[in-house]
Amino acid sequence: MIIVLTKIKNIVLDILFPPICLNCQKNIGGGNKSICENCFSSIKINNTLFCPVCRARLAENKKICHFNGQYLLAAAGNYDDPALKNLIHYFKYKSFQNLTPILGEILLKYIEDCRLKIENFIVVPIPLHPRRQRERGFNQAKILAEIAAKNFDLDLIEPLKRVKYTKPQSQIKNNESRQSNVFNCFQIENRESVKGKRIILVDDVFTSGATINEAVKVLKINGAKQIIVLVLAKA
């Protein structure tokens, strides 16, 4: 009876408040959706790794430039893609956690298309400061990290701690100021948890790279062997 009543309630809600695509704002019709098929299919998913310095495509997932770089960038899409940018915005800033399956699908499709060999890696999310996490209610990077870890049967650990409450990077336009904002904002309490490990470091977007670079610096200082940074989109 409860299941039947729930279905009736959902039908009535769809009639009174029809679902609207978060990207094009058009009526989607019935069903529990957040983006229409046209907008979702318009999202271009990448199929290579990238240089985190110059953003060059790495066709064979190997460095062809900036050989002294500390990591490789794995970006599922591009932040100038309107549909993907809108999904990330609603997920991160509007607390639309129901977008998790959609964003997870994009992330996993990219890993498959990219042919990433990550069997011997561990998964590490970029942490939020405890105060910021209380404000937001969740850590979007950890949600994405859990998807990757679960799908590929990898261990997820949280060795990084955010010890400084910093201004959101999205509110800072100057790259030098972004670097200063996150300087020494991460610490690792247990060095053995990352020493000698291959790590998938997960965040939502890669813009200036300041936050990621700071996290990578701490991981490398503590003995991380190899790092691939996995994000939904790069700027």
LODREN-471826 format. One record per residue (C-alpha): residue in three letters; residue number from 1; x, y, z. Coordinates in nm, 2 decimals. Layout:
residues N
PT	code	pos	xx	yy	zz
PT	ALA	NUM	X	Y	Z
...
This chain:
residues 235
PT	code	pos	xx	yy	zz
PT	MET	1	0.00	0.00	0.00
PT	ILE	2	0.28	0.24	0.09
PT	ILE	3	0.45	0.18	-0.24
PT	VAL	4	0.13	0.24	-0.43
PT	LEU	5	0.07	0.57	-0.24
PT	THR	6	0.43	0.68	-0.31
PT	LYS	7	0.38	0.62	-0.68
PT	ILE	8	0.05	0.81	-0.68
PT	LYS	9	0.22	1.10	-0.49
PT	ASN	10	0.51	1.11	-0.74
PT	ILE	11	0.26	1.12	-1.04
PT	VAL	12	0.07	1.40	-0.88
PT	LEU	13	0.39	1.60	-0.81
PT	ASP	14	0.50	1.55	-1.17
PT	ILE	15	0.17	1.69	-1.29
PT	LEU	16	0.18	1.99	-1.06
PT	PHE	17	0.55	2.05	-1.07
PT	PRO	18	0.69	1.89	-1.39
PT	PRO	19	1.06	1.81	-1.38
PT	ILE	20	1.28	2.08	-1.55
PT	CYS	21	1.61	2.02	-1.71
PT	LEU	22	1.88	2.19	-1.50
PT	ASN	23	2.06	2.29	-1.82
PT	CYS	24	1.81	2.41	-2.08
PT	GLN	25	1.52	2.46	-1.84
PT	LYS	26	1.28	2.27	-2.06
PT	ASN	27	1.01	2.03	-1.93
PT	ILE	28	1.16	1.68	-1.91
PT	GLY	29	0.83	1.50	-1.86
PT	GLY	30	0.77	1.23	-1.61
PT	GLY	31	1.03	1.04	-1.42
PT	ASN	32	1.30	1.13	-1.17
PT	LYS	33	1.54	1.31	-1.40
PT	SER	34	1.74	1.63	-1.36
PT	ILE	35	1.87	1.68	-1.72
PT	CYS	36	1.71	1.60	-2.05
PT	GLU	37	1.85	1.34	-2.30
PT	ASN	38	1.95	1.61	-2.55
PT	CYS	39	2.16	1.80	-2.29
PT	PHE	40	2.31	1.49	-2.14
PT	SER	41	2.41	1.35	-2.48
PT	SER	42	2.57	1.69	-2.57
PT	ILE	43	2.83	1.65	-2.29
PT	LYS	44	3.16	1.57	-2.46
PT	ILE	45	3.36	1.31	-2.26
PT	ASN	46	3.73	1.31	-2.30
PT	ASN	47	3.93	0.99	-2.38
PT	THR	48	4.29	1.08	-2.28
PT	LEU	49	4.49	1.21	-1.98
PT	PHE	50	4.62	1.57	-1.98
PT	CYS	51	4.93	1.76	-1.88
PT	PRO	52	4.84	1.96	-1.57
PT	VAL	53	5.08	2.24	-1.67
PT	CYS	54	4.99	2.31	-2.03
PT	ARG	55	4.67	2.10	-2.06
PT	ALA	56	4.81	1.91	-2.36
PT	ARG	57	4.63	1.59	-2.45
PT	LEU	58	4.84	1.28	-2.37
PT	ALA	59	4.73	1.05	-2.65
PT	GLU	60	4.90	0.74	-2.50
PT	ASN	61	4.85	0.85	-2.14
PT	LYS	62	5.22	0.92	-2.11
PT	LYS	63	5.40	1.25	-2.06
PT	ILE	64	5.51	1.42	-2.38
PT	CYS	65	5.59	1.75	-2.21
PT	HIS	66	5.67	1.90	-1.87
PT	PHE	67	5.84	1.57	-1.76
PT	ASN	68	5.91	1.71	-1.41
PT	GLY	69	5.54	1.73	-1.34
PT	GLN	70	5.43	1.56	-1.02
PT	TYR	71	5.11	1.40	-1.15
PT	LEU	72	4.89	1.34	-1.45
PT	LEU	73	4.55	1.50	-1.50
PT	ALA	74	4.25	1.28	-1.57
PT	ALA	75	3.96	1.52	-1.66
PT	ALA	76	3.63	1.36	-1.77
PT	GLY	77	3.51	1.68	-1.95
PT	ASN	78	3.57	2.05	-1.99
PT	TYR	79	3.44	2.32	-1.77
PT	ASP	80	3.33	2.53	-2.07
PT	ASP	81	3.08	2.26	-2.15
PT	PRO	82	2.75	2.44	-2.04
PT	ALA	83	2.56	2.12	-1.95
PT	LEU	84	2.85	1.97	-1.75
PT	LYS	85	2.92	2.30	-1.58
PT	ASN	86	2.56	2.34	-1.48
PT	LEU	87	2.54	1.99	-1.33
PT	ILE	88	2.86	2.05	-1.13
PT	HIS	89	2.73	2.39	-1.01
PT	TYR	90	2.40	2.24	-0.88
PT	PHE	91	2.58	1.94	-0.73
PT	LYS	92	2.84	2.14	-0.55
PT	TYR	93	2.67	2.47	-0.46
PT	LYS	94	2.30	2.38	-0.45
PT	SER	95	2.33	2.05	-0.27
PT	PHE	96	2.17	1.85	-0.55
PT	GLN	97	2.30	1.52	-0.43
PT	ASN	98	2.05	1.34	-0.66
PT	LEU	99	2.29	1.42	-0.94
PT	THR	100	2.54	1.17	-0.80
PT	PRO	101	2.43	0.89	-1.04
PT	ILE	102	2.45	1.12	-1.35
PT	LEU	103	2.80	1.26	-1.26
PT	GLY	104	2.91	0.91	-1.16
PT	GLU	105	2.81	0.78	-1.50
PT	ILE	106	3.02	1.05	-1.67
PT	LEU	107	3.32	0.98	-1.45
PT	LEU	108	3.31	0.60	-1.51
PT	LYS	109	3.25	0.64	-1.89
PT	TYR	110	3.56	0.86	-1.90
PT	ILE	111	3.77	0.61	-1.71
PT	GLU	112	3.66	0.34	-1.95
PT	ASP	113	3.72	0.54	-2.26
PT	CYS	114	4.05	0.66	-2.13
PT	ARG	115	4.16	0.30	-2.06
PT	LEU	116	4.31	0.39	-1.73
PT	LYS	117	4.49	0.11	-1.56
PT	ILE	118	4.42	0.17	-1.20
PT	GLU	119	4.41	-0.17	-1.05
PT	ASN	120	4.69	-0.11	-0.80
PT	PHE	121	4.59	0.24	-0.69
PT	ILE	122	4.42	0.37	-0.38
PT	VAL	123	4.16	0.65	-0.40
PT	VAL	124	4.20	0.97	-0.20
PT	PRO	125	3.95	1.26	-0.20
PT	ILE	126	4.04	1.62	-0.16
PT	PRO	127	3.91	1.70	0.19
PT	LEU	128	3.70	2.00	0.30
PT	HIS	129	3.78	2.18	0.62
PT	PRO	130	3.54	2.05	0.89
PT	ARG	131	3.37	2.39	0.91
PT	ARG	132	3.31	2.40	0.53
PT	GLN	133	3.18	2.05	0.53
PT	ARG	134	2.93	2.14	0.81
PT	GLU	135	2.82	2.44	0.60
PT	ARG	136	2.78	2.24	0.28
PT	GLY	137	2.66	1.92	0.44
PT	PHE	138	2.88	1.69	0.23
PT	ASN	139	3.21	1.66	0.05
PT	GLN	140	3.15	1.64	-0.32
PT	ALA	141	3.50	1.51	-0.38
PT	LYS	142	3.45	1.22	-0.14
PT	ILE	143	3.12	1.13	-0.31
PT	LEU	144	3.29	1.11	-0.65
PT	ALA	145	3.59	0.92	-0.49
PT	GLU	146	3.34	0.66	-0.35
PT	ILE	147	3.20	0.60	-0.69
PT	ALA	148	3.54	0.53	-0.84
PT	ALA	149	3.66	0.32	-0.55
PT	LYS	150	3.34	0.10	-0.54
PT	ASN	151	3.32	0.05	-0.92
PT	PHE	152	3.69	-0.06	-0.95
PT	ASP	153	3.71	-0.24	-0.61
PT	LEU	154	3.98	0.00	-0.48
PT	ASP	155	4.05	0.11	-0.13
PT	LEU	156	3.94	0.46	-0.04
PT	ILE	157	4.14	0.63	0.24
PT	GLU	158	4.14	0.98	0.38
PT	PRO	159	4.50	1.06	0.48
PT	LEU	160	4.48	1.43	0.39
PT	LYS	161	4.34	1.67	0.65
PT	ARG	162	4.25	2.03	0.57
PT	VAL	163	4.39	2.24	0.86
PT	LYS	164	4.31	2.59	0.73
PT	TYR	165	3.97	2.73	0.67
PT	THR	166	4.03	2.91	0.34
PT	LYS	167	3.82	3.14	0.12
PT	PRO	168	3.65	2.94	-0.17
PT	GLN	169	3.89	2.93	-0.47
PT	SER	170	3.59	3.02	-0.70
PT	GLN	171	3.58	3.36	-0.54
PT	ILE	172	3.95	3.43	-0.62
PT	LYS	173	4.04	3.52	-0.98
PT	ASN	174	4.41	3.58	-0.95
PT	ASN	175	4.62	3.26	-0.97
PT	GLU	176	4.89	3.39	-0.74
PT	SER	177	4.62	3.47	-0.48
PT	ARG	178	4.47	3.13	-0.52
PT	GLN	179	4.81	2.97	-0.45
PT	SER	180	4.85	3.19	-0.14
PT	ASN	181	4.50	3.10	-0.02
PT	VAL	182	4.57	2.73	0.00
PT	PHE	183	4.93	2.74	0.10
PT	ASN	184	5.00	2.48	0.37
PT	CYS	185	4.63	2.40	0.40
PT	PHE	186	4.68	2.02	0.40
PT	GLN	187	4.85	1.78	0.64
PT	ILE	188	4.90	1.41	0.66
PT	GLU	189	4.90	1.25	1.01
PT	ASN	190	5.00	0.90	0.91
PT	ARG	191	5.28	0.90	0.65
PT	GLU	192	5.27	0.52	0.62
PT	SER	193	4.92	0.54	0.47
PT	VAL	194	5.05	0.69	0.15
PT	LYS	195	5.42	0.60	0.14
PT	GLY	196	5.50	0.40	-0.17
PT	LYS	197	5.14	0.41	-0.29
PT	ARG	198	4.99	0.48	-0.63
PT	ILE	199	4.71	0.73	-0.57
PT	ILE	200	4.40	0.85	-0.76
PT	LEU	201	4.34	1.19	-0.61
PT	VAL	202	3.98	1.30	-0.67
PT	ASP	203	3.82	1.65	-0.68
PT	ASP	204	3.53	1.79	-0.88
PT	VAL	205	3.70	2.05	-1.10
PT	PHE	206	4.05	2.16	-1.20
PT	THR	207	4.09	2.53	-1.27
PT	SER	208	4.41	2.70	-1.17
PT	GLY	209	4.54	2.37	-1.01
PT	ALA	210	4.64	2.55	-0.69
PT	THR	211	4.44	2.33	-0.46
PT	ILE	212	4.55	2.01	-0.63
PT	ASN	213	4.91	2.12	-0.65
PT	GLU	214	4.91	2.18	-0.27
PT	ALA	215	4.76	1.84	-0.20
PT	VAL	216	5.00	1.66	-0.44
PT	LYS	217	5.30	1.84	-0.27
PT	VAL	218	5.20	1.70	0.07
PT	LEU	219	5.14	1.35	-0.07
PT	LYS	220	5.48	1.35	-0.25
PT	ILE	221	5.66	1.48	0.06
PT	ASN	222	5.51	1.18	0.25
PT	GLY	223	5.63	0.93	0.00
PT	ALA	224	5.35	0.88	-0.26
PT	LYS	225	5.49	0.69	-0.56
PT	GLN	226	5.25	0.80	-0.84
PT	ILE	227	4.95	1.03	-0.86
PT	ILE	228	4.67	1.06	-1.11
PT	VAL	229	4.43	1.35	-1.04
PT	LEU	230	4.08	1.26	-1.14
PT	VAL	231	3.82	1.53	-1.19
PT	LEU	232	3.48	1.58	-1.36
PT	ALA	233	3.60	1.88	-1.56
PT	LYS	234	3.91	2.09	-1.63
PT	ALA	235	3.91	2.46	-1.71
